[in-house]
Amino acid sequence: MNGKRIIIPVLGLCLVAFIFLAIGRGAQEESPVPKDVPEQTAASADDAVVEGSDIKVTLPISGAVITSPVKLTGEAAGNWFSEGSFPVSIVDGNGDMLGSGTAQATGDWMMEGPVPFQAEVTFDPKGAGTGAIVFSKDNPSGLPEHAESFLVPVSFGT
């Protein structure tokens, strides 16, 4: 009889803990910008050249008004590349994808230091006023500990 008195409250506590964990995870998944980009670093509007720990974007500058197609240039650490490229996407303020492309190394990408890259991405702003360019470290393993991205805030012109 005493065993039942202990098991029922313990099961109740486990159920309550499970519900709180499930609710907490659901709230984390509703991140507004962007929807599927891990470990984001955003550039500030005061930067002319925007830099993260392993990436420096020279074009476009933070807060620039861009039109399609947009030319992207900069430098990234060699470990951002896989087979000489990494993904780039353009999202609106809600994190919805407007366009995507691939940044290509213009130098030897099999080195630790900065490697120059360039890309040209075509996108449809779909009436969005602002958004971001998302530079994502190529992550062929798919492991979250290797995922990294860098955001450059932009506005969309006509």
C-alpha positions as CSV (number, residue, x, y, z in Angstrom):
1,M,0.0,0.0,0.0
2,N,2.8,2.4,0.8
3,G,4.4,1.7,-2.5
4,K,1.3,2.9,-4.3
5,R,1.3,6.1,-2.3
6,I,4.8,6.9,-3.4
7,I,4.5,5.8,-7.1
8,I,1.4,7.9,-7.9
9,P,2.9,11.3,-6.8
10,V,6.2,10.4,-8.5
11,L,4.4,9.6,-11.7
12,G,2.4,12.9,-11.4
13,L,5.6,14.9,-10.9
14,C,7.1,13.2,-14.0
15,L,4.1,14.0,-16.0
16,V,4.1,17.7,-15.0
17,A,7.9,17.9,-15.7
18,F,7.3,16.4,-19.2
19,I,4.6,18.9,-20.0
20,F,6.8,21.9,-18.9
21,L,9.7,20.6,-21.1
22,A,7.4,20.1,-24.1
23,I,6.0,23.6,-23.8
24,G,9.5,25.1,-23.4
25,R,10.7,23.3,-26.5
26,G,7.7,24.5,-28.5
27,A,8.3,28.1,-27.6
28,Q,12.0,27.8,-28.6
29,E,11.0,26.5,-32.1
30,E,8.9,29.7,-32.8
31,S,12.0,31.9,-33.4
32,P,11.0,34.7,-35.8
33,V,14.2,35.0,-37.9
34,P,15.3,32.8,-39.6
35,K,13.5,29.6,-39.1
36,D,16.2,27.0,-39.6
37,V,19.5,28.8,-39.0
38,P,21.6,27.8,-35.9
39,E,23.8,30.0,-33.7
40,Q,23.2,33.3,-35.4
41,T,25.3,36.4,-35.1
42,A,23.8,39.6,-36.5
43,A,25.7,42.5,-37.8
44,S,24.9,46.0,-36.5
45,A,23.7,48.8,-38.8
46,D,26.8,50.8,-37.9
47,D,29.2,48.4,-39.5
48,A,30.6,49.2,-43.0
49,V,32.3,45.8,-43.2
50,V,30.5,43.3,-41.1
51,E,32.4,40.6,-39.2
52,G,31.6,37.6,-37.2
53,S,34.2,35.4,-35.5
54,D,35.0,33.5,-38.7
55,I,33.5,35.6,-41.5
56,K,33.8,39.1,-42.8
57,V,31.3,40.4,-45.4
58,T,32.4,43.3,-47.5
59,L,29.3,43.5,-49.8
60,P,26.6,44.3,-49.0
61,I,27.1,46.4,-45.9
62,S,24.8,46.1,-43.0
63,G,21.5,47.9,-43.5
64,A,22.1,48.3,-47.3
65,V,19.1,48.4,-49.7
66,I,19.5,45.5,-52.0
67,T,17.8,44.4,-55.3
68,S,17.8,41.1,-57.1
69,P,20.2,39.7,-58.0
70,V,22.5,40.8,-55.2
71,K,26.3,40.4,-55.3
72,L,27.9,39.1,-52.1
73,T,31.7,39.3,-51.3
74,G,33.8,38.7,-48.3
75,E,36.2,36.3,-46.5
76,A,35.4,33.3,-44.4
77,A,37.6,30.8,-42.5
78,G,38.5,27.7,-44.5
79,N,36.3,25.5,-42.2
80,W,33.2,27.4,-43.4
81,F,33.6,25.7,-46.8
82,S,33.0,22.2,-48.1
83,E,34.3,21.5,-51.5
84,G,34.9,25.2,-51.9
85,S,31.4,26.5,-51.1
86,F,28.9,27.3,-48.4
87,P,25.1,28.1,-48.5
88,V,23.7,31.6,-48.5
89,S,20.0,32.6,-48.2
90,I,17.9,35.7,-48.1
91,V,15.0,35.8,-45.7
92,D,12.4,38.4,-44.9
93,G,11.7,39.7,-41.4
94,N,9.6,36.7,-40.5
95,G,12.4,34.3,-41.5
96,D,10.7,33.2,-44.7
97,M,13.1,32.2,-47.5
98,L,13.1,34.7,-50.4
99,G,16.1,33.2,-52.3
100,S,19.2,31.1,-51.9
101,G,22.5,30.4,-53.5
102,T,26.0,29.3,-52.9
103,A,29.1,31.3,-52.0
104,Q,32.1,30.1,-53.9
105,A,35.7,30.4,-52.7
106,T,37.8,32.5,-55.0
107,G,41.0,31.3,-53.3
108,D,42.4,28.1,-51.7
109,W,39.6,27.0,-49.3
110,M,41.7,24.2,-47.8
111,M,43.4,26.5,-45.4
112,E,42.7,27.8,-41.8
113,G,43.0,31.5,-42.5
114,P,40.5,33.8,-44.3
115,V,39.4,32.6,-47.8
116,P,37.8,35.1,-50.2
117,F,34.4,34.3,-51.5
118,Q,31.7,35.7,-53.8
119,A,28.1,34.9,-54.7
120,E,25.3,36.2,-56.7
121,V,21.8,35.4,-55.3
122,T,18.5,36.0,-57.1
123,F,15.5,36.6,-54.8
124,D,11.9,37.8,-54.9
125,P,11.2,40.2,-52.0
126,K,7.5,39.5,-52.2
127,G,6.7,42.9,-50.8
128,A,8.9,42.6,-47.7
129,G,10.6,45.8,-46.5
130,T,13.4,44.3,-44.5
131,G,15.2,41.0,-43.9
132,A,18.6,39.5,-43.8
133,I,21.2,37.7,-45.8
134,V,22.2,34.5,-44.0
135,F,25.7,33.1,-44.5
136,S,25.7,29.5,-43.2
137,K,28.8,27.5,-42.5
138,D,28.6,24.4,-44.7
139,N,27.9,21.4,-42.4
140,P,27.8,18.2,-44.4
141,S,27.7,16.2,-41.1
142,G,24.4,17.8,-40.1
143,L,25.7,17.8,-36.5
144,P,24.4,20.9,-34.6
145,E,27.7,21.5,-32.8
146,H,29.3,22.2,-36.3
147,A,26.5,24.5,-37.4
148,E,27.1,28.3,-37.5
149,S,25.6,31.2,-39.4
150,F,26.0,35.0,-39.7
151,L,23.3,37.5,-40.5
152,V,23.6,40.8,-42.4
153,P,20.4,42.9,-42.0
154,V,19.2,44.5,-45.2
155,S,16.3,46.3,-46.8
156,F,14.7,45.4,-50.1
157,G,14.5,47.9,-52.9
158,T,12.5,47.9,-56.1
